[in-house]
């Protein structure tokens, strides 16, 4: 299997598909990028000889979330493509075969949400995990309010979401957000090693076991993104959101007024 477009490349190593995001250096989320990624994962699902995927990205950041330096952060001609983005997020969570993410740098906002699509996360020491929405005067999205507590527990998820704190790789390992930390130069090899360990097993048994463990996950993400989007639509109209976006662009703390 080999597929490529401007933003996503898919290659194969035995029974493992390597899916790489190619929007360096920050690999910002767009609706189109997530659509291409969901399409690629569905192609993996359809090919019987493929049993697992490794998700990686080019550049310094794994995925730095939406590009708030742009007037259309999620791409396209619409100011708010959030609903379309979340449709693609649900498709990502609905895929059938295991995914191992190799996280080399920042996974921020929707980029954290993307990392949480994977079943496992192998990280370099340089990796950072950030739910920074409140620093933008915004509500978390991409299903994070469901998927993050599912992985690290409600208390730690609440800490991340209400502080916007940057969680380093070693702390993420202690929390269970990351499954392994390896030197940056060994990151892809380690992710492949885990993927091949999964792929050695009976594929039908792996798929149905995963489906049981992730029971109704895509449906829950669909429900939760509906709630998230509704709250984001309200906050998008506030002065605090305008200030939060300016503050992020200017790399300074926001001066929020609660309005």
N, C-alpha and C positions, 0 to 999 in steps of 0.2 A: 504494500500500500504506500503510495506517495502522492501527496497533494500539497499545493502551495498557492497562496495568493499574496497580496501585499502585506497582510497583517498576521496571517497564521500559516505556519508550515507544519506538515505532518510527514514524518518518516517512520521507518519500522526497524526494529531490532528483534528478530525472532517473533515471539508472540506479544511483544510490547510495542505500542505506538508511542512515539515521542512527538508531543504537540508543543510547538514553540510560538509564543506571542512575540511578534516583531514590530514593536512600536517604541524603540528605545529613544531616550534613556529612561523614560518614566512609565511607558506602557499604560498610558491613561485609558480608562474605560470609555468606550462609546457603545451605542446601540449596535452599530455595524460590527464592531469587534466581537461583542458577545454573541451576535447571531452567527458569525463565522465560526466561533469556538463551539457553539452548540451544534452547528452543522457537522463539524469535524468529529465531535464525540459521538454523534449519531451514526456517522459512517463507521467508526470503530465498533459501535454496538452491532452494526449490520454485518461485519466481517467475522465469520466464525473462528478464523485462525488467530485473531487478536483477542487477548484475554485481559489486558490491563493497559492503562495509559500513564505516561509520565508527562506532567504539565510543567513547563519551564518558560522562561522569558529572557529575551535579550536585554542588555543594558544593565544599568545600576540598580534599578528598582524592579521588584517582582511585578507590582502594579500599584501606582500611586493614586488610584481612584479617579474621580472625575477631574477634568482640567478646568479649574475655576479661574484661570487666567484668560479663558475664552468666553465670549458672549454666548456660545452654545456649548456648554461643558460636556454634553453627551453626544456631540456631533450632529450633523444634519442641519436642517433649517429651522428647527423648532427650539424655542428657549427651554422647554421642559419635555425631554424625551423619556422622563422617568418611567412612565407606565410601560412604554415599549421596552425599556431596559429590563424591567422586572419580569416581563413576559419571557425574555431570553434567560433570565436567571432561573425561572421555574424549569425551563427546558434543560438547563445545565444540571439541576438537581434530579431531573427525571431520567437521566441516562443510567444504563444498566451495569456497566462494567467498572471495576475499581479504578481509582485515580490516585496517583501519588504526585504531590506537588513538590517541586524543588524551589525553595524560596531563598533567593540570594541577597535580597535587600528589602526595602520598605514594602509592606503590604498595608495600604492605608485606605480607610473608608471602604468604598466598594471593592478595592483591592483586597482588603481583609475578607470581605464577603466572598470574593472569588477563591481565595485560599481555602475558605471553609467549604467550598464545593467538594474539594478533594477528601478522600477517605483518610489519607495520611499526609503529613507535612514534614519534609526533611529540610532543615534550614542551615544556612551558613551563620557564623557568629555575627556577620554584618546585618542579618535580618532584623527587622523591626515590625511589630504588629500594632496597628493604631486604629481605634474607632474614634476619629477626631470630629465627629459631626457636631457636637455641642460647641466646639471651638469655632464653628461656622454659623452658630445660631440655628442649627438644623437638627432634624430628627434622624436617627440611624435608619439605614435602608438596606436593600439587597438581601433582606431576610435575616440580617445579623441579629435582630432582637429575638429570633428563634434559634438560629444555628450556633451562635456564640455560647449561650448558656448550655446548650446541648453538649458542647465539647468541654468547656471549662467550669461549668456550674454557674448558678445564678449570681452568687456573690462576686466572683471575679469578673463575670461579664458586666455586672452593674458597675463595678469599679472602672472598667475600661470605658464604658459608654458614658458615665457621668463625669469622668475626669478628662477624657481624651488622652490619657497617658500613653506614652510609647513603651511597649513591652519588648525588652531585648530577648534574643534567641534563648539564652540560658534560662531566663525566668519563664519564658513560654514553654520550655521543656519541662520545668518543674510543674507547671500548671496543666500539662497535657495538651496544650495548644499545638505543640510541636512534638514529633515522635523521635527525632534524632537530630543532633547538631554535629556537623562535620565541617572541616576547613573548606573554604570557598572553592578551592581547586578540586576538591573531591565531591562536590555537591551533586553533580549530575550522575556520577558513578554510583553514589550511595542511593540516590532515588531509583536508578535503574536496578540496583541490586535488590531493593525491596520489591519493586514491581515484578522482577523475575521470580522472586520467591513466591509471590502470589500466583504468578502465571504457571508455575509448576504443578499446581493443584487442579483437580477436576473442574473444568470450567462451569458446567451446569450447577454443580454444588456451590461454587464460589458465588455465582450470580444470585441464586435463590437465598443463600445465607446473607449476602449483602442486602437483598431486598427486604428480608425479615428484620435485619438490624436497622435499616433506614426506613422502616415502615411509615408510609404516609408522609415522608419528608417533603417531597415535592408539593403535595397538597398543603402542608403546613406552611411552607415558604410562600405559596400562592396566597393563602389567607393572610399571612403576616405582612407581606409586601403591600397588600391592599390597605391595611391599617397604617403601615409606615408611609405610604404615598399620601394618604389623606392628611396625616399630620404634617408632612413635608409641604403640602399645598398651602396649608395655613401659615406655616412659618416662613415660607418663601416670600410672603407679602409684608414681613415685618422689617423694621429698621435694623433690628439686631442681625438679621440675615445679611442685609446689605453691608453692615459693618463687619460681620464675620468674614465675608468674601474678600472685602478690602484688606482686612487684617492678614488673612492668609496670603494674599498676593504680595503684601508688603512685609511679610515675615515678622509680624509683631503680634502681641496679645490684643484681643479685641476689647474695645471700650463699649460694653453692653449696657443698655438702659432698661431692658425688660419691656420693650415695646416694638 
